[in-house]
Amino acid sequence: MEMGSIPISSKKKFYNMNLFKDNKILVTCALPYSNGPIHIGHLLEHIQADIWVRYKKYNFYDVKFICSDDSHGTSILLKSNNLKINPKKLISDIYVDHKKDLKKFNINYNIYYSTHSLENMFFLNNIYNVLLKKKLIFKKNVYQFYDKYYSVFLSDRLFVSNCKVCLSKLENNNYCVLCNNYYRNYDIINPISLLSNKKPILKKTEHLFFKLNEYKEFLKEKILNIIFQKEVLNKIYKVFDNDLELWDISRDKLYFGFKIPNEKNKYFCVWFDAIIGYISTFYKLCKVNNLNFFEYWNEFSNCKLYQFIGKDIVYFHSIFWLSILKSINFRIPNKLIVHGHITINNNKMSKSLNNYITAKDYINKNIDTDFLRYFYASKLSNNINDIDFNTKEFIYKINNVLINKILNIPNRVVNFLYFYFNGFLSSSDIEDINLYNIFLSKHTYINLYYNNFEYNLVIKIVEELSDLLNKYISDREPWNKINNKKKLHDICTMVINLFKILFIYLRPILPNISKKVEFFLGIKLDIKFIYIYLFNIKINKYFITKKILDIKF
């Protein structure tokens, strides 16, 4: 199907919904911005989503996992000017780097795309036209900072300012991370232009606005269904106490992005542009893989849509995003999964304070990327608390828990299997059926916790089971069973089978290490093998996992 033939406003009569299965899921992550490298703050979300996607796929769901670079905005224009390169060259280079970095951490997207695409321009223009026809867009004069030395209006990224309450530097000049408040231009203090390094003036300009208030009641109802974290709901519901703010969807030049049709020197603002990128990115995947676009996006779809985002962009993904989807009769998300931020050694990430770790910084230390996945999983729950990447805690968690307590388990018995039994497991009955059933009984909880995004509880169960398994080995003392070969064989076989169960539980979290475990066991770590006791098969040599030495980023 050609792009020009797609009806933006989907209708029920177009579809026979009985043709569509209900095990199909579309998962998205928030779009990394194309003005810098992937850092460990980005990775938290991508890892969180990838773990959930892998878990669902292992349970036979048909999951499509998509993301894209957010490739427009003033920041990109500024950076390209500083580097003396074309903005298109900048976003192209960063796009390549982003894809490589995410792949190194085993983030397996079906497609990773860019908002600077023909598909995104098509959907932007068509959605904008729908909004115009529905009289949801209107023009209004506003006051905006203006640099009279350069004769240009200043978008949020072209000046610096402070919060009028706590005096802290504002994030993008519209949000205070300390006060948790959004600001208009005239609410801030100490504005300084980044172009002239002088104080700008307020000047009138005409912008285009989306009438969010048209969907106030719809939003109040739907947001309650798609967000499950109370602290997020409480914050969002405050905006409904009054009429919703108008949404300014336009920007003046200087700007890098798509121009608004039939407007002079007006561009679609980056947020309008970026959230529509979810739709255009999936459409690109549909073109490449011959998928039915509207099977996923029509308003009556049986497919599920899950979106992972940070707590700082909830407003955009609830109020703005849902309003657009309602306007064009597209489906809304089933869930917005909201997470907190990453701090480093209890401090906010900051380049200027040398408290900033990129994906490449991590990779260049030759540390297995699974280690970061494990550490994050041990912290990730379904709340929005910030997670601290404490390097000492990270090293302890990997060396003393993951390696010593879990990965070292086979090392306690494999030499006996190789030396006395040529690597073969026993063909006898289960040595301790009670312990084996304890391991199996945790499967229900593991499923529940993965489904609820409570990976910390998955890790808690696995670590508790590893303690039980290590105690089993110590109590059975295989090193003292050399004269009773059958008993020795049965104990070692039991250990390998319980270790197998541990890694079936861990497989979505540790893809690199899981491949090594699969080679060691000679099987795929599929769900079906939880209930299959391995016997009379030959195992391979076990791999050695290097501990982390003292690291400094």
BAZADREN-830261 format. One line per 8 residues: number of its first residue (from 0); their letters; for each residue x, y negated, z negated of C-alpha. Coordinates in steps of 0.25 Angstrom, whole numbers, m for minus. Layout:
# residues N
NUM = A = X,Y,Z; ...;
//
This chain:
# residues 553
0 = MEMGSIPI = 0,0,0; 5,m14,4; 6,m24,m7; m3,m34,0; m15,m23,0; m15,m22,m15; m28,m27,m22; m23,m35,m35;
8 = SSKKKFYN = m36,m34,m42; m39,m19,m43; m53,m14,m44; m59,m1,m49; m65,3,m36; m51,5,m29; m48,17,m38; m53,31,m41;
16 = MNLFKDNK = m47,32,m55; m49,47,m56; m37,48,m46; m27,43,m56; m21,51,m68; m21,45,m82; m7,49,m85; 0,38,m77;
24 = ILVTCALP = 7,27,m84; 14,14,m80; 24,8,m89; 31,m5,m88; 42,m13,m96; 43,m28,m97; 51,m33,m85; 66,m37,m88;
32 = YSNGPIHI = 69,m51,m84; 79,m52,m72; 88,m62,m78; 97,m53,m87; 101,m39,m90; 93,m28,m97; 96,m28,m112; 93,m19,m123;
40 = GHLLEHIQ = 80,m27,m126; 75,m24,m113; 79,m9,m115; 70,m8,m127; 58,m9,m119; 62,m1,m107; 67,10,m116; 54,10,m124;
48 = ADIWVRYK = 46,11,m111; 55,21,m104; 54,30,m116; 39,30,m116; 38,32,m101; 47,44,m102; 39,50,m113; 26,48,m105;
56 = KYNFYDVK = 33,55,m93; 38,66,m101; 23,68,m105; 19,69,m90; 14,55,m88; 15,48,m75; 23,35,m79; 27,24,m70;
64 = FICSDDSH = 37,15,m77; 40,1,m71; 48,m11,m74; 53,m23,m66; 63,m35,m68; 56,m48,m71; 63,m56,m60; 58,m70,m60;
72 = GTSILLKS = 59,m83,m68; 67,m95,m71; 77,m87,m79; 81,m79,m67; 82,m92,m59; 91,m98,m70; 100,m86,m71; 102,m85,m56;
80 = NNLKINPK = 106,m99,m55; 116,m97,m66; 122,m85,m58; 121,m93,m45; 113,m81,m39; 99,m80,m32; 88,m76,m42; 85,m64,m33;
88 = KLISDIYV = 99,m60,m34; 99,m61,m49; 86,m53,m51; 91,m42,m41; 104,m40,m49; 97,m40,m62; 87,m30,m57; 97,m20,m53;
96 = DHKKDLKK = 104,m22,m67; 91,m20,m74; 88,m7,m67; 101,m1,m70; 101,m5,m84; 87,1,m87; 91,14,m79; 103,16,m88;
104 = FNINYNIY = 93,16,m100; 84,26,m92; 73,17,m90; 66,24,m79; 57,15,m72; 49,20,m60; 52,6,m54; 60,m6,m59;
112 = YSTHSLEN = 57,m18,m51; 57,m33,m50; 47,m44,m51; 54,m51,m40; 47,m42,m29; 37,m43,m18; 28,m34,m26; 28,m44,m38;
120 = MFFLNNIY = 26,m56,m29; 14,m49,m22; 7,m46,m35; 10,m59,m41; 4,m67,m29; m8,m57,m29; m11,m58,m43; m9,m73,m43;
128 = NVLLKKKL = m20,m74,m32; m29,m65,m40; m28,m74,m52; m30,m86,m43; m43,m80,m38; m48,m77,m52; m45,m92,m56; m36,m87,m67;
136 = IFKKNVYQ = m24,m96,m62; m25,m111,m63; m15,m123,m62; m12,m132,m74; m2,m143,m76; 8,m140,m88; 19,m147,m94; 33,m140,m92;
144 = FYDKYYSV = 47,m143,m95; 53,m150,m83; 68,m153,m80; 68,m167,m74; 83,m165,m71; 81,m153,m62; 66,m157,m58; 61,m143,m62;
152 = FLSDRLFV = 51,m138,m72; 57,m128,m82; 51,m114,m84; 53,m108,m97; 67,m103,m94; 72,m116,m89; 73,m123,m103; 76,m119,m118;
160 = SNCKVCLS = 68,m123,m130; 65,m120,m144; 53,m116,m152; 46,m128,m159; 43,m119,m171; 56,m112,m174; 65,m119,m165; 71,m106,m159;
168 = KLENNNYC = 74,m105,m144; 62,m100,m136; 62,m88,m128; 59,m93,m114; 54,m106,m120; 40,m100,m122; 41,m90,m134; 48,m91,m148;
176 = VLCNNYYR = 52,m77,m152; 53,m82,m167; 39,m89,m167; 33,m79,m157; 26,m91,m150; 24,m95,m136; 26,m109,m132; 22,m119,m121;
184 = NYDIINPI = 33,m128,m116; 28,m140,m124; 29,m132,m137; 44,m130,m137; 55,m139,m141; 69,m143,m136; 67,m139,m122; 80,m140,m113;
192 = SLLSNKKP = 81,m137,m98; 91,m126,m94; 93,m133,m81; 97,m147,m86; 99,m144,m101; 90,m156,m103; 76,m158,m110; 65,m156,m100;
200 = ILKKTEHL = 52,m164,m99; 38,m159,m99; 32,m161,m85; 19,m157,m79; 18,m145,m69; 7,m137,m63; 7,m122,m67; m3,m110,m64;
208 = FFKLNEYK = m9,m103,m76; m16,m90,m78; m29,m91,m86; m26,m81,m97; m38,m84,m105; m48,m78,m95; m43,m64,m100; m43,m67,m115;
216 = EFLKEKIL = m53,m57,m119; m48,m47,m110; m34,m49,m115; m38,m48,m130; m45,m34,m127; m34,m28,m119; m22,m32,m126; m28,m25,m138;
224 = NIIFQKEV = m28,m12,m130; m14,m13,m124; m5,m18,m136; m5,m9,m148; 6,m16,m157; m2,m25,m167; 9,m35,m168; 8,m38,m153;
232 = LNKIYKVF = m7,m38,m153; m7,m48,m165; 2,m58,m157; m6,m57,m144; m19,m58,m150; m15,m72,m156; m16,m77,m142; m31,m74,m141;
240 = DNDLELWD = m34,m84,m152; m35,m95,m142; m36,m96,m127; m25,m89,m120; m14,m98,m114; m14,m100,m99; m3,m93,m93; 6,m101,m84;
248 = ISRDKLYF = 10,m92,m72; 18,m102,m64; 32,m108,m65; 38,m120,m58; 52,m119,m51; 63,m117,m55; 59,m102,m55; 62,m89,m49;
256 = GFKIPNEK = 50,m81,m45; 38,m80,m36; 31,m92,m31; 16,m94,m34; 8,m94,m21; 3,m107,m16; 10,m115,m27; 22,m124,m26;
264 = NKYFCVWF = 34,m121,m34; 26,m112,m43; 31,m98,m47; 24,m87,m55; 30,m87,m69; 38,m75,m73; 28,m69,m82; 17,m68,m72;
272 = DAIIGYIS = 27,m63,m62; 33,m52,m72; 21,m45,m77; 15,m44,m63; 28,m37,m60; 23,m24,m67; 12,m23,m56; 22,m26,m45;
280 = TFYKLCKV = 32,m17,m50; 23,m5,m51; 17,m9,m37; 32,m7,m32; 32,7,m38; 19,10,m32; 25,7,m18; 37,15,m20;
288 = NNLNFFEY = 31,27,m26; 17,26,m19; 9,25,m32; m5,19,m33; m3,5,m39; m17,3,m43; m18,17,m50; m10,10,m61;
296 = WNEFSNCK = m14,m5,m60; m29,m5,m57; m38,m9,m69; m44,5,m71; m31,13,m70; m29,25,m78; m14,24,m78; m8,18,m90;
304 = LYQFIGKD = 1,5,m91; 11,3,m102; 19,m9,m103; 31,m11,m112; 35,m25,m116; 42,m33,m127; 34,m41,m138; 38,m54,m132;
312 = IVYFHSIF = 30,m52,m119; 17,m46,m125; 10,m59,m122; 13,m59,m107; 10,m44,m106; m3,m45,m113; m10,m59,m110; m3,m62,m96;
320 = WLSILKSI = m2,m48,m91; m16,m43,m94; m22,m55,m89; m15,m53,m75; m20,m38,m75; m34,m42,m79; m34,m53,m68; m31,m43,m57;
328 = NFRIPNKL = m39,m31,m62; m26,m23,m65; m25,m13,m77; m19,m18,m90; m8,m10,m98; m12,1,m107; m1,m4,m117; 9,m14,m119;
336 = IVHGHITI = 20,m8,m127; 27,m20,m135; 41,m19,m141; 50,m28,m149; 63,m34,m145; 77,m29,m147; 87,m36,m157; 101,m33,m158;
344 = NNNKMSKS = 107,m31,m172; 95,m39,m177; 97,m51,m168; 90,m55,m156; 97,m52,m143; 105,m64,m138; 115,m65,m127; 121,m78,m134;
352 = LNNYITAK = 122,m70,m147; 129,m58,m140; 117,m50,m145; 113,m44,m132; 114,m30,m126; 111,m27,m112; 108,m14,m106; 122,m15,m99;
360 = DYINKNID = 129,m18,m113; 123,m5,m118; 126,4,m106; 141,m2,m106; 143,4,m120; 141,18,m113; 130,21,m123; 119,31,m119;
368 = TDFLRYFY = 107,23,m116; 98,33,m123; 104,28,m136; 97,15,m134; 84,22,m130; 85,30,m143; 88,18,m152; 76,10,m146;
376 = ASKLSNNI = 67,22,m147; 70,24,m162; 66,9,m163; 54,8,m154; 40,9,m160; 27,3,m155; 29,m10,m163; 36,m22,m158;
384 = NDIDFNTK = 47,m24,m168; 60,m28,m163; 71,m17,m162; 85,m20,m166; 97,m14,m158; 107,m13,m170; 119,m7,m164; 123,0,m177;
392 = EFIYKINN = 109,6,m179; 110,10,m164; 123,17,m165; 118,24,m178; 105,28,m172; 112,34,m160; 124,41,m166; 118,46,m179;
400 = VLINKILN = 104,49,m175; 103,52,m160; 116,58,m158; 120,64,m172; 105,68,m176; 99,72,m163; 109,74,m151; 118,81,m160;
408 = IPNRVVNF = 108,92,m163; 112,102,m152; 127,100,m155; 124,107,m168; 120,120,m161; 125,120,m146; 138,126,m149; 132,138,m156;
416 = LYFYFNGF = 123,140,m143; 135,138,m134; 145,147,m142; 136,159,m146; 124,159,m136; 130,153,m123; 121,141,m124; 108,149,m124;
424 = LSSSDIED = 97,147,m134; 91,158,m142; 79,166,m137; 73,168,m151; 61,161,m158; 61,147,m163; 70,147,m176; 62,137,m184;
432 = INLYNIFL = 48,136,m179; 44,126,m190; 55,116,m186; 52,118,m171; 37,115,m173; 41,102,m181; 49,98,m169; 37,101,m160;
440 = SKHTYINL = 27,95,m169; 33,81,m167; 30,81,m152; 16,75,m155; 22,63,m163; 33,61,m152; 22,60,m142; 14,50,m151;
448 = YYNNFEYN = 26,41,m153; 31,41,m139; 16,37,m135; 16,26,m145; 30,20,m141; 35,24,m155; 48,30,m151; 54,27,m165;
456 = LVIKIVEE = 45,38,m170; 49,47,m159; 64,45,m163; 60,47,m178; 54,60,m175; 66,65,m167; 76,60,m177; 68,68,m188;
464 = LSDLLNKY = 67,80,m180; 82,79,m177; 84,79,m192; 76,92,m194; 84,98,m183; 97,95,m188; 93,100,m202; 88,113,m195;
472 = ISDREPWN = 102,115,m190; 109,112,m203; 99,121,m210; 101,132,m200; 116,131,m200; 119,137,m186; 134,137,m188; 131,147,m199;
480 = KINNKKKL = 123,156,m190; 135,161,m182; 133,175,m187; 118,175,m184; 118,172,m169; 103,173,m167; 100,163,m179; 111,154,m173;
488 = HDICTMVI = 105,155,m159; 91,152,m164; 95,140,m172; 102,134,m161; 91,136,m151; 81,130,m161; 90,117,m162; 90,116,m147;
496 = NLFKILFI = 75,117,m146; 73,107,m157; 83,97,m150; 75,99,m137; 62,95,m144; 70,82,m149; 74,78,m135; 60,81,m129;
504 = YLRPILPN = 56,70,m139; 68,61,m136; 68,63,m121; 60,50,m118; 70,42,m126; 83,48,m122; 83,51,m107; 98,52,m106;
512 = ISKKVEFF = 101,61,m117; 88,70,m114; 94,73,m100; 107,79,m108; 98,86,m117; 90,92,m105; 103,97,m99; 107,103,m113;
520 = LGIKLDIK = 94,111,m114; 92,114,m100; 78,109,m100; 70,96,m97; 65,90,m110; 51,91,m106; 39,90,m116; 36,105,m113;
528 = FIYIYLFN = 49,109,m119; 45,104,m133; 37,117,m134; 47,126,m127; 57,133,m136; 70,134,m128; 77,148,m129; 86,156,m121;
536 = IKINKYFI = 91,145,m112; 105,140,m111; 108,126,m115; 119,117,m109; 130,110,m116; 126,99,m125; 130,85,m122; 138,76,m132;
544 = TKKILDIK = 132,62,m135; 142,51,m139; 140,43,m151; 140,28,m150; 152,21,m155; 151,7,m161; 146,m2,m150; 145,m17,m149;
552 = F = 137,m23,m138;
//
